[in-house]
Amino acid sequence: MATIHVARDGTNIGTFSIEEVREGLRIGRFLPSDMAWEAGMPDWRPLSQVMAERPAAATPASGVTGTNALPVAPFASSSGAAASGGGLPWEHREQLGMFKAYCDTVSMVLTKPGEAFAMMKTEGDMTGPMLFALIGGSAGLIVCFLLQIALQSIGVMGSGRNAIADMFGMGIGIFLLIVLVPVLIIVGMFLGSGILHLCLMIVGGAKKPFETTFRVVCFSSGSTYLLAMIPFCGGMIAGVWNIVLECIGLARAHETDTGKAVLAVLLPVIVCCGGAMLLAILGGFSALSLFPRH
């Protein structure tokens, strides 16, 4: 009887029959991101990918479960894409717990974005992805803000005086951090997703509804905003990597060409730069017209 070894975070869960694995995925006992190995496989692969290659016919359950030691095999992730729609760890946070689900999702999105966004559910609800973006965005921006204040106060950045505290006082500063940052993140997620989805429609790459784009933006931002905590260059790293993740995420989630996804992400920048150049040219002609002709 064929059995599959299942592991999570490098720890063996047990050995299960094909039918037990199917049922475990259905009820949330197993996650699509869990790793699987069976006899004849050269390495460990995502469970969702292994099960997607299985025939639809049910295999009788052997009733064999356990925690036997893992057979000797390299614990390496396959480069192939996982089956779509299984859901990220964050979408199974009721079974995993919020902290573990968040950390596992951040790790997967930052290090294996192709697999993560292929696994992401494209529809379902918008509250969960927004909560994910709020957690990562608020933590990253608030820590970045406080770090800048600390560096400024010791003279590493700027004058050594806290301009924000001088102008508004500590009470206003706390209000801005605790209240306005989450509000700005929520507005930014909806506004940014709307613009991005419109651009994707313009280039002909929007194969799924707005919610799919919204989910890509939330999971990308909720992961990359944490990089803003890195002193000095964190904001730049977060911005660049967020663009890369959005390109990959749109291509995988919308099942469209990578070129269209990249064009959709860069289209607002192209339009803004083109508009700035046009204004500069018009300004130059206007300035020349002020000089008298001889």
C-alpha positions in Angstrom: 0.0 0.0 0.0 1.4 3.3 -1.1 2.1 5.7 1.8 3.3 9.3 2.0 5.6 10.8 4.6 4.5 14.3 5.6 6.6 16.9 7.4 6.2 20.4 8.5 9.0 22.8 9.3 11.5 20.0 9.1 9.6 17.9 11.7 8.0 14.6 10.8 4.2 14.5 11.2 3.8 10.8 10.2 3.2 8.3 7.4 -0.2 8.3 5.9 -2.2 6.6 3.1 -3.2 8.6 0.0 -6.8 8.8 1.2 -5.8 10.0 4.7 -3.8 12.7 3.1 -6.7 13.8 0.9 -9.0 13.9 3.9 -6.4 15.7 6.0 -6.1 18.4 3.3 -9.9 18.7 3.2 -10.4 19.3 6.9 -7.2 21.3 7.4 -5.2 18.7 9.2 -2.5 19.0 6.5 -1.5 22.2 4.7 -0.7 22.5 1.0 2.7 23.9 2.1 3.6 20.8 4.0 6.4 18.7 2.5 5.8 15.2 1.3 8.0 12.3 0.3 7.3 8.7 -0.9 9.4 5.9 -2.2 10.8 6.6 -5.6 10.9 10.4 -5.2 14.4 12.0 -5.4 13.5 14.8 -2.9 10.8 16.3 -0.8 8.1 18.3 -2.6 5.1 20.4 -1.5 2.2 18.2 -0.5 -0.2 20.1 -2.8 2.0 19.3 -5.8 2.3 15.6 -4.9 -1.4 15.2 -4.5 -2.2 17.1 -7.7 -0.4 14.5 -9.6 -2.5 11.7 -8.1 -5.4 10.2 -10.0 -8.9 11.2 -8.9 -9.8 7.6 -7.9 -9.8 7.1 -4.1 -7.3 4.7 -2.6 -8.6 2.6 0.4 -7.3 3.9 3.7 -4.8 1.6 5.3 -5.5 2.9 8.7 -1.7 3.2 9.2 -0.6 6.4 10.9 2.4 7.1 13.1 5.4 9.1 13.7 8.1 6.8 12.3 11.4 8.4 11.5 11.8 10.0 8.2 13.5 7.9 5.5 16.8 9.2 4.4 16.1 11.7 1.6 17.1 15.3 1.0 14.6 17.8 2.6 14.6 20.2 -0.3 11.7 22.1 -1.9 10.9 21.4 -5.5 11.2 24.3 -7.9 7.9 23.3 -9.5 4.8 25.4 -8.8 2.3 24.2 -6.3 -1.2 23.4 -7.2 -3.2 26.7 -7.2 -6.0 27.5 -4.8 -4.8 25.4 -1.8 -4.3 28.5 0.4 -1.4 30.1 2.1 -0.6 29.2 5.8 -2.3 32.5 6.8 -5.5 31.2 5.2 -5.3 28.2 7.6 -4.5 30.3 10.7 -7.4 28.8 12.7 -5.5 25.4 12.6 -2.0 26.8 12.8 -2.4 29.7 15.1 -2.1 33.3 14.0 1.6 33.8 14.9 2.9 30.7 13.2 0.6 31.2 10.2 1.8 34.7 9.8 5.5 33.8 10.1 5.2 30.8 7.7 3.4 33.0 5.1 6.0 35.8 5.3 8.8 33.3 4.9 7.1 31.6 1.9 6.2 34.9 0.1 9.6 36.4 0.6 11.6 33.3 -0.3 9.4 31.3 -2.6 7.0 33.8 -4.2 6.1 31.8 -7.3 5.0 28.8 -5.2 3.3 31.1 -2.7 1.1 33.0 -5.1 0.3 29.8 -7.1 -1.0 28.4 -3.8 -2.8 31.5 -2.7 -6.6 31.4 -2.9 -7.7 34.0 -5.5 -11.1 34.6 -3.8 -12.8 34.0 -0.5 -12.7 37.1 1.7 -10.9 40.4 1.8 -10.7 40.8 5.6 -8.0 38.1 6.1 -5.5 39.6 3.5 -6.2 43.1 4.9 -5.4 41.9 8.4 -2.2 40.3 7.2 -1.2 43.6 5.5 -2.1 45.6 8.6 0.1 43.4 10.9 3.1 43.6 8.7 2.6 47.1 7.5 2.0 48.6 10.9 4.9 46.7 12.5 7.3 47.7 9.7 6.4 51.3 9.4 6.1 52.0 13.1 9.5 50.4 13.9 11.1 52.2 11.0 9.6 55.5 12.3 10.8 54.9 15.8 14.3 53.8 14.6 14.6 57.0 12.6 13.7 59.1 15.7 16.3 57.2 17.8 19.0 57.7 15.2 18.1 61.3 14.8 18.2 61.9 18.5 21.8 60.6 18.8 22.9 62.6 15.8 23.3 59.7 13.4 20.7 61.1 11.1 20.0 64.8 10.8 20.5 67.3 13.5 20.0 65.3 16.6 16.7 67.0 17.5 13.4 65.3 17.0 11.6 67.6 14.6 8.3 65.7 14.9 8.3 65.8 18.7 9.3 69.5 18.7 6.4 70.4 16.4 3.5 68.2 17.6 4.5 66.8 20.9 4.8 63.2 22.0 1.0 62.8 22.3 0.4 63.7 18.6 3.3 61.4 17.6 1.8 58.4 19.4 -1.6 59.2 17.8 0.0 59.3 14.4 1.7 56.0 15.0 -1.2 54.1 16.5 -4.1 55.5 14.6 -3.0 57.0 11.3 -0.5 54.4 10.2 -3.2 51.6 10.1 -5.7 53.9 8.4 -3.1 54.9 5.7 -2.3 51.2 5.2 -6.0 50.3 4.6 -6.5 53.3 2.2 -3.2 52.4 0.4 -4.1 48.8 0.0 -7.5 49.6 -1.7 -6.2 52.5 -3.7 -3.0 50.7 -4.8 -5.0 47.6 -5.7 -7.5 49.5 -7.7 -4.9 51.3 -9.7 -2.9 48.1 -10.3 -6.0 46.1 -11.3 -7.0 48.9 -13.7 -3.5 48.8 -15.3 -3.8 45.0 -15.5 -7.1 45.4 -17.3 -5.6 47.9 -19.7 -2.8 45.5 -20.7 -5.2 42.6 -21.0 -3.8 40.6 -18.1 -6.8 40.7 -15.7 -8.2 37.1 -15.8 -9.6 37.2 -12.3 -11.6 39.8 -10.3 -10.4 42.8 -8.3 -10.2 40.6 -5.1 -7.4 38.6 -6.6 -5.3 41.7 -7.2 -6.2 42.9 -3.7 -4.9 39.7 -2.2 -1.7 39.9 -4.1 -1.1 43.4 -3.0 -1.9 42.6 0.7 0.3 39.5 0.9 3.1 41.3 -0.9 3.0 44.4 1.2 2.3 42.6 4.5 5.6 40.7 4.0 7.9 43.3 2.4 7.0 46.1 4.8 8.8 44.2 7.5 12.0 44.8 5.6 11.6 48.5 6.3 12.9 47.8 9.8 16.4 47.4 8.4 18.3 50.6 9.2 19.2 53.1 6.5 18.3 51.0 3.4 15.3 49.0 4.6 12.8 51.3 2.8 14.5 50.9 -0.5 14.8 47.1 -0.2 11.2 46.8 0.8 10.0 49.0 -2.1 12.1 47.1 -4.8 11.2 43.6 -3.5 7.5 44.6 -3.2 7.5 45.4 -6.9 9.1 42.1 -7.8 6.6 40.2 -5.6 3.6 42.0 -7.2 4.9 41.1 -10.7 5.2 37.5 -9.7 2.0 37.5 -7.8 -0.1 39.0 -10.6 1.3 36.6 -13.1 0.6 33.5 -10.9 -2.7 34.5 -9.4 -4.3 35.9 -12.6 -2.7 33.1 -14.7 -1.4 35.7 -17.2 1.9 36.4 -19.0 4.7 37.7 -16.8 5.3 40.5 -19.3 1.7 41.8 -18.9 2.1 41.6 -15.1 5.4 43.5 -15.2 3.9 46.1 -17.5 0.8 46.6 -15.3 3.0 47.1 -12.2 5.3 49.6 -14.0 2.6 51.4 -16.0 1.8 54.0 -13.2 5.5 54.8 -13.0 5.8 55.1 -16.7 2.7 57.4 -16.8 4.0 59.5 -13.9 7.5 59.9 -15.5 6.0 60.6 -18.9 3.7 63.3 -17.4 6.7 64.8 -15.5 8.7 65.0 -18.6 5.9 66.6 -20.5 5.4 69.2 -17.8 9.1 69.9 -17.8 9.1 70.4 -21.6 6.1 72.6 -21.5 7.7 74.6 -18.6 10.8 75.0 -20.7 8.9 76.4 -23.7 7.0 78.7 -21.4 10.3 80.0 -19.8 11.8 80.6 -23.3 8.7 82.6 -24.3 9.3 85.0 -21.5 12.6 86.1 -23.0 12.3 89.0 -25.5 13.4 88.2 -29.0 16.0 90.4 -30.7 
